[in-house]
């Protein structure tokens, strides 16, 4: 299957700092999605990217779909305690065997008040 | 926005019990729903793809007789863990995709924490 590698694996930052994380794949994806998962809950969609080079914002969050279609980054500005959680990139991948959906390895974010 | 409801949120039961988990799309129709399993501090692992009106497609290594999936309507899919054992204890999450286009995002339920004693 496809591998979506996220970095960093974990981050510990002070409240108010900006955060940047990225996701890379060995194959081309036509859609990149960013989710946030709080402990004991399901992932919640943050941003969806559909076009190479696309830059999309959602409040303090900004994500970009890489030109090569093999990477994406997510930025969070002026972090607050409720930003704590695990952030996953994800995307559908079409192959000869069908349409699969892959998740990245996750970036765990801790915000220190 | 699209809402997916998963029930129950937590199950604690004895070994050998069969457990049914429901996944409902509340405000949209989902021809395809997905079932994931997640171990602590790990990413989501796709178990199976549930298609309305047809058999589910299971990922390699997932026992279809152990994890029974039924997708009887456009808004409901169920996962039954048959004769559950302690090694089946995990966090199970369902998702549903809005529309038939494969690029549409998946929306997730809040998960079911299954604990087998």
Contacts between the chains, C-beta under 8 A, distances in Angstrom:
chain1	res1	chain2	res2	distance
A	30	B	103	6.1
A	31	B	103	4.5
A	31	B	105	7.9
A	33	B	105	5.2
A	33	B	106	7.8
A	35	B	108	7.6
A	40	B	91	7.7
A	40	B	111	7.0
A	40	B	113	6.9
A	41	B	110	5.1
A	41	B	111	6.2
A	42	B	4	7.6
A	42	B	6	7.1
A	42	B	93	5.0
A	42	B	95	7.5
A	42	B	108	3.6
A	42	B	109	5.1
A	42	B	110	4.8
A	42	B	111	4.8
A	43	B	44	7.2
A	43	B	93	7.6
A	43	B	108	4.9
A	44	B	108	7.1
A	45	B	105	5.2
A	45	B	106	7.9
A	45	B	107	6.5
A	45	B	108	8.0
A	48	B	105	5.0
A	50	B	103	6.6
A	88	B	43	6.5
A	88	B	44	7.4
A	90	B	106	7.7
A	92	B	102	5.2
A	92	B	103	5.8
A	94	B	102	6.6
A	98	B	57	7.4
A	99	B	102	4.5
A	100	B	46	7.4
A	101	B	34	6.6
A	101	B	46	6.6
A	101	B	106	6.3
A	103	B	43	4.8
A	103	B	44	4.8
A	104	B	43	6.7
A	105	B	43	5.6
A	106	B	42	7.7
A	106	B	43	5.2
A	108	B	41	7.8
